[in-house]
Amino acid sequence: MQTISLKLKQASAVLGVPPKDLQNLVQMGVIRPARRRNVCWFDTNVLLEAKVAFYLKESLGSSSDLLARFTEAFSQNMGKAETMDLRDICLRSRPLNGTDAVEIKIPVRSLARELEDQIPLASAYKDLPKGRKRPGWKKDFLRSMQKAAADLGDISEEEILKTVRESRSGRKKLPEITVVARSKKKTA
């Protein structure tokens, strides 16, 4: 992957998540971007770690403690690997009493490809300080609102509310869990 250095808003645009969600991962110690002058800088490896963390969070609903442990194990074993060298990995978590481990397969190669495809979005998101609006923002905002109102046309308020409810309920769906049976290989 190409080497880049992005601020929080740009990194969140590349990952396709709200900046607050990415900030929460940083504050809870799930990912550890470099800090310079109290600003977090995300390079390609940290972005991939965040992508894996969000993937695990969406599919498992893991707590921040478990996400931090998984991403730490992932980052220790990943190093400075190139995209072509990346493969799917399997994380194993074994209870203290030494029984069989739980395995989680992560499609790292496809997540890295998604990330590379999204990197050009970073240039579209300017990381402006809060409170400073660019010149002409009111006219642009008004123009986009008028265009959106024209695009809506004669849609009733009930239809809008129904669509919003469907969208929100779609986000609350639990992840799909499947069971894959494996047969043990016979040795001897």
Salt bridges, closest charged atoms under 4 A:
GLU103 OE2 - ARG92 NE 2.80
GLU103 OE1 - ARG182 NH1 3.07
GLU114 OE1 - LYS51 NZ 3.13
ASP127 OD2 - LYS7 NZ 3.85
ASP140 OD2 - ARG134 NH1 2.90
ASP140 OD1 - ARG143 NH1 2.96
ASP151 OD2 - LYS147 NZ 3.55
